[in-house]
Amino acid sequence: MSGLLRNKGIGNWELEIGNWELGIGNWELGIGNWELGIGNGFLFGCS
C-alpha cells in the first residue's frame, strides 16, 4: 500500500511510504511489516 493515506481510526492520518510510515500527531516507525507507535506506546504488526 505504498503511497496511500490511511486512517487508523485513532484520530490521526498517516502517510505510508514503502515500509516507512509518517504519523501526523503521533509518529510511527515502519519496520518491514511492523510499525512502532512511539506517541501512543503501541507495538503492532501489519501482515
Secondary structure, DSSP 8 states (H G I E B T S, - for coil): -TT-EEE-SSS-EEEEETTEEEESSS-EEEETTEEEETTTTEEEE--
